[in-house]
Amino acid sequence: MESATAYRQKGYLVVKALFSPSEIDALSKIVDRIHAQWLNENRSSYIEQQLVNMHSLTHPRYFEQHPAERLRFFQLLSANQLTTLVAELFGQDIYFHNTQLFFNPYQNSRQPYWHRDMQYSPVDDADLQAEQPNMLALHIRMPLLPETGIELIPGTHQRWDTELERNVRLELNGHTNSESLPNSVLIGLEPGDILIFDAQMLHRGNYQLNPRRKALDLCVGRPHRYTTQYLDTDNLPTSAELEAIENKQWYKLARTMLIQPRQS
């Protein structure tokens, strides 16, 4: 499969027009309402900390007045064309982990920063390097507005940092994590496109090129002890919701990993 080969070599894959305009419109309306609630509750932090994302968009707290919308959201996130593609690329043992929404920082005054997602966990960097070949943690980016919004360094899903990359990523020896790095690729996407990339490859957001940014990321992967410990039962469908979801395999696997499955 050509796309699987491309992903193995580069650590990312762009698929054009996977979602229809009607699906993007439905997603965008749900995301807009959730983001508005989050922003109302977190405006001070958004401004003071220059936040660029929020997570857990499927949490029940965002659907207290819109219970049917939560089911619709889960169905859209596991659309048949997406689950089929992911299964063809990575197999059937993929579980749903979380969602994130990426937006521009307040007044676009924050610098983009190179990172590997798990560097913000308590796991030592050397242990992350050792486990890199055994981990599959994916972001599936679904832009709800046109964006040139993410920069990647191809191949860094299969190798660890060069000396320069490590100095920049961890801000060592006088370097900052906003510096340019060689061999990076800036990805342009339109609504309906998706970008699949390894969350542990070197990457960063880009803010200045996008007057507005609304990028929904679906976080999925294979079970691994470093990632599954952060799985939150509240972000998963209830038993009743699960019964109504057509493509439920991601959610079912996630629920089986919980010690005490959530009651509907």
C-alpha positions in Angstrom: 0.0 0.0 0.0 1.6 3.2 -1.2 0.3 5.4 1.6 1.5 2.9 4.3 5.0 3.0 2.7 4.9 6.8 2.7 4.0 6.9 6.4 6.7 4.4 7.4 9.3 6.5 5.6 8.2 10.0 6.8 6.0 9.5 9.9 3.1 11.4 8.4 0.5 11.1 5.7 -1.8 13.7 4.1 -5.1 12.5 2.6 -7.0 15.0 0.6 -10.8 15.5 0.8 -11.5 12.5 3.1 -14.4 14.3 4.7 -17.3 15.9 2.9 -18.3 19.5 3.3 -21.4 18.5 5.2 -19.4 16.4 7.7 -17.0 19.3 8.2 -19.9 21.6 8.8 -21.4 19.3 11.4 -18.1 18.9 13.2 -17.4 22.6 13.1 -20.8 23.5 14.7 -20.2 21.1 17.6 -16.6 22.2 18.0 -17.5 25.9 18.0 -20.1 25.4 20.8 -17.6 23.4 22.9 -14.8 25.9 22.3 -17.0 28.8 23.3 -17.9 27.1 26.6 -14.2 26.3 27.2 -13.1 29.9 26.4 -15.8 31.3 28.7 -14.5 29.2 31.5 -10.8 29.6 30.8 -10.4 33.1 29.3 -7.8 34.3 31.9 -5.6 31.2 31.4 -6.0 31.5 27.6 -4.7 35.1 27.7 -2.1 34.8 30.5 -0.6 31.5 29.5 -0.9 32.0 25.7 -2.7 28.6 25.4 -2.9 27.0 22.0 -5.1 24.0 22.6 -7.7 22.4 24.7 -8.4 18.7 25.1 -11.2 16.3 26.0 -13.9 17.7 23.7 -16.0 14.5 24.2 -16.3 15.1 28.0 -19.9 14.9 29.2 -19.6 18.4 30.8 -19.8 19.9 27.3 -23.0 18.0 26.5 -25.2 18.5 29.6 -27.7 20.4 27.5 -27.0 18.6 24.2 -26.9 14.8 24.9 -27.8 13.8 21.4 -25.0 15.9 20.0 -22.4 13.9 21.9 -23.5 10.7 20.1 -23.3 12.5 16.8 -19.8 13.7 17.6 -18.6 10.2 18.4 -20.1 9.0 15.1 -18.4 11.7 13.1 -15.0 11.1 14.7 -15.2 7.4 13.8 -16.5 7.9 10.3 -16.3 4.8 8.1 -13.8 6.2 5.6 -11.5 7.2 8.5 -11.6 4.0 10.5 -11.2 1.9 7.3 -8.1 4.0 6.3 -6.5 3.7 9.7 -7.1 -0.1 9.8 -5.5 -0.5 6.4 -2.5 1.5 7.6 -2.0 0.3 11.1 -4.2 -2.8 11.7 -7.3 -3.3 13.9 -5.7 -2.9 17.4 -6.2 0.9 17.5 -8.0 2.6 20.4 -9.5 6.0 20.8 -7.5 8.1 23.3 -8.7 11.7 23.3 -9.4 14.8 21.2 -7.7 18.2 21.1 -8.6 21.5 19.4 -5.7 23.7 18.3 -6.2 27.5 17.9 -4.0 30.5 17.8 -2.6 32.0 21.0 -4.0 35.3 22.3 -2.9 38.1 19.9 -0.6 35.5 18.1 2.2 36.5 20.4 3.5 33.1 21.4 6.4 31.5 19.5 5.9 28.0 18.1 7.9 25.3 19.9 9.4 22.0 18.8 8.5 19.0 20.8 7.7 15.3 21.0 4.3 14.9 22.8 5.4 12.5 25.6 8.3 14.8 26.7 5.7 16.5 29.0 5.1 13.3 30.9 7.1 12.2 33.9 8.8 9.5 31.7 12.5 10.1 31.4 13.7 11.2 27.9 16.1 8.2 27.6 13.2 5.8 28.4 11.1 7.5 25.7 13.9 7.1 23.2 14.2 3.4 24.1 10.4 2.8 23.7 10.0 4.8 20.6 10.0 1.7 18.3 7.3 0.1 20.4 4.9 3.0 20.6 2.2 4.1 18.1 0.5 7.3 19.3 -1.1 9.1 16.4 -2.7 12.5 15.8 -5.3 12.7 13.1 -5.6 16.4 12.2 -8.9 17.5 10.8 -8.7 21.2 10.0 -12.1 23.0 10.2 -10.5 26.1 8.5 -7.8 26.3 5.9 -4.4 26.2 7.6 -0.7 26.0 7.1 -0.6 25.1 10.7 1.9 22.3 11.5 5.6 21.8 10.8 7.2 18.3 10.9 10.6 16.8 10.6 10.2 13.7 8.4 11.7 10.5 9.7 11.9 11.6 13.4 9.3 8.9 14.3 12.0 6.3 13.6 15.1 8.1 15.1 15.8 10.3 18.1 17.2 13.8 18.0 20.4 15.0 16.5 22.5 17.1 18.9 21.0 20.3 17.4 17.4 19.0 17.6 17.9 17.9 21.3 19.4 21.3 22.2 16.5 23.1 20.6 13.7 20.8 21.8 14.9 20.8 25.4 16.3 24.4 25.3 19.8 23.4 26.2 23.2 25.1 25.7 21.6 28.5 24.9 19.1 27.3 22.4 15.3 28.0 22.4 12.6 25.6 21.2 11.3 28.2 18.7 14.4 28.1 16.5 14.2 26.9 13.0 15.5 23.3 12.4 16.8 21.8 9.2 14.8 19.5 7.0 11.4 20.6 8.3 8.2 20.4 6.2 5.3 22.9 6.6 2.0 21.2 5.9 -0.9 23.0 4.2 -4.4 21.6 4.6 -8.0 22.4 3.6 -11.2 21.5 5.4 -12.0 17.9 4.5 -8.3 16.9 4.3 -6.6 14.9 7.1 -3.1 14.7 8.3 -2.0 11.6 10.2 1.3 11.9 12.1 3.2 10.3 14.8 2.8 12.3 18.1 6.4 11.4 19.1 8.0 12.8 15.9 9.5 16.3 16.1 6.8 18.8 15.3 5.4 22.2 16.2 2.4 24.4 15.4 2.6 27.5 13.3 0.5 30.6 14.3 1.6 33.5 12.3 0.6 32.1 8.9 -3.0 31.6 10.0 -5.2 34.6 10.9 -7.6 32.1 12.4 -7.0 28.5 13.4 -9.5 25.7 14.2 -7.8 22.3 13.9 -9.5 19.3 15.5 -7.1 16.5 16.4 -8.2 12.9 17.0 -5.7 11.0 19.2 -5.6 7.3 18.6 -3.0 4.6 18.9 -2.0 1.1 20.0 -2.1 0.4 23.7 1.2 1.1 25.5 1.9 1.6 29.2 3.2 5.1 28.7 0.0 6.3 27.0 -2.9 4.3 28.3 -2.4 5.5 31.9 -3.8 8.8 30.6 -6.9 7.4 29.2 -9.9 9.1 30.8 -13.1 7.0 31.1 -15.2 10.2 31.0 -14.1 10.9 27.4 -15.5 7.6 26.1 -19.0 6.7 25.0 -21.3 5.2 27.6 -22.6 1.7 27.1 -25.8 3.1 25.6 -24.0 5.4 23.3 -21.6 2.6 22.2 -24.6 0.5 21.1 -25.7 3.3 18.8 -22.3 3.9 17.1 -21.8 2.2 13.8 -18.0 2.1 13.8 -17.3 1.4 17.5 -14.1 -0.6 17.4 -11.8 2.3 18.6 -14.1 3.0 21.6 -14.7 -0.7 22.5 -10.9 -1.3 22.7 -10.5 1.8 24.9 -13.2 0.6 27.2 -11.7 -2.8 27.6 -8.5 -1.2 28.9 -10.4 0.4 31.8 -10.4 -1.4 35.2 -13.9 -0.2 36.0 -15.8 0.4 32.8 -18.1 3.3 32.9 -21.8 2.7 33.5 -24.4 4.1 31.1 
